[in-house]
Amino acid sequence: MSDVFDVYAIRNDFPILSEKVGDKQLVYFDNGATAQKPQIVLDAITAYYSKYNANIHRGVHHLSQVATQAYEDARALIASCLGVSNSNEILFTKGTTDSINLVAFSFGELLKEGDEIIISAMEHHSNIVPWQMLCERKGCVLRVIPMFESGELDIEAYREMLSERTKLVAVTHISNALGTINPVKKMIDWAHSVGAKVLIDAAQSVQHMSVDVKDMDCDFLALSGHKVFGPTGVGILYGKEELLNQMPPYQGGGDMIATVTFEKTTYNTLPHKFEAGTPHIAGGICLGKAFEYIKTLDMGAIQKYESELLEYATGRLLEIEGMRIYGEAKNKTSVISFLIEGTHPYDVGTLLDKMGIAVRTGHHCTQPIMDFYKIPGTIRASFAFYNTKEEVDSMINALNRAVGMLK
Ligand SMILES: *Cc1c(COP(=O)(O)O)cnc(C)c1O
């Protein structure tokens, strides 16, 4: 394994990793669903509520100013970690789903009948349903980039689909079900060449690699705090300032901003225009802490470590008879979806849980992918940088026992 990256030191930052499930040591392989939190984030939650809890942006008193400063500092830090110099382009939302719905509603208001939106065959439900709702509302047309058996997108088919009718392309950077890393930079370039805007679903990105939004040149980017070692209930939408300025407010719309106070303090100014109501203040501040934590890590070393872990786990899984892995993209992150012939994924998942191993079973909010492979669901082991080869061995032993019981 990698010698530059000390996984055992890193594990000490995450108290939950030493928890037990019954009398078994927890092995947490459900990072694709949500990641665990480092001590620095846990401490920040307590510090906020015990030292400076106050509503932000509208108080003259000391605590409110401290909270406002911390919240806005978090925004600026997150902006800089994502390669964004203008923090007005960073909006706090509830998460990826909320960020995408914001764009589907608000950017959607600028679209008209016959305009086309392109998504891909491997999208999470939260990057499918909001666009279907928009198409219903506005008479737009939804088109889907097909996928190969390997779990890679048919990029040439995508190129053919693009035309002056294309107004938005919304694709995932990394598939949560298959691990595929899509060639988003090229896809963004091609979309821009026909004048289309691009939204990147980055819910699975920042935890596995460094993401430079300006280099990518996407128009929107969505992510969830809880998947990048921060709290639930908070996320980010990056949007180009020029676009955000053209877009109408999302929540409450005109009705909610008709009050004088509200108009004066928030309407027409970014980022507040899209942040109606009291936000998840502790969440925003602690998401900043999560980014601060990630910033201390060597993402290059982590990527190398995770790909070694992926390769090791893939090899060990393939030793099991009847193993089939779904998602064999050349460019893949540390997510493995699999099925074992003659067993049901739910039964396997339940038995693994009894042995302390947390994996996810089911469709992973990507039913179209399951339909594509004609399967009801998979077992998914998704790794973070704090997972180890020994934990993979524990899963393999548990799988062998489970298969013995089920077959
Ligand atoms: C988790 C996930 C989402 C949805 O994120 P929420 O935190 O549930 O809003 C969207 N897309 C991908 C690729 C995901 O992994």
The ligand as an SDF file (V2000), in Angstrom:
LIG
                    3D

 15 15  0  0  0  0  0  0  0  0999 V2000
  -25.9040   11.5420   -2.7760 C   0  0  0  0  0  0  0  0  0  0  0  0
  -25.9810   12.0060   -4.1630 C   0  0  0  0  0  0  0  0  0  0  0  0
  -26.9320   12.9430   -4.5640 C   0  0  0  0  0  0  0  0  0  0  0  0
  -27.9690   13.4980   -3.6180 C   0  0  0  0  0  0  0  0  0  0  0  0
  -27.4000   14.1160   -2.5100 O   0  0  0  0  0  0  0  0  0  0  0  0
  -28.2890   14.5370   -1.2560 P   0  0  0  0  0  0  0  0  0  0  0  0
  -27.2850   14.8010   -0.1950 O   0  0  0  0  0  0  0  0  0  0  0  0
  -29.1870   13.3880   -0.9380 O   0  0  0  0  0  0  0  0  0  0  0  0
  -29.0530   15.7450   -1.6570 O   0  0  0  0  0  0  0  0  0  0  0  0
  -26.9390   13.3410   -5.8720 C   0  0  0  0  0  0  0  0  0  0  0  0
  -26.0500   12.8560   -6.7570 N   0  0  0  0  0  0  0  0  0  0  0  0
  -25.1180   11.9600   -6.4160 C   0  0  0  0  0  0  0  0  0  0  0  0
  -24.1390   11.4790   -7.4470 C   0  0  0  0  0  0  0  0  0  0  0  0
  -25.0540   11.4920   -5.1130 C   0  0  0  0  0  0  0  0  0  0  0  0
  -24.1380   10.5850   -4.7790 O   0  0  0  0  0  0  0  0  0  0  0  0
  1  2  1  0
  2  3  1  0
  2 14  2  0
  3  4  1  0
  3 10  2  0
  4  5  1  0
  5  6  1  0
  6  7  2  0
  6  8  1  0
  6  9  1  0
 10 11  1  0
 11 12  2  0
 12 13  1  0
 12 14  1  0
 14 15  1  0
M  END
$$$$
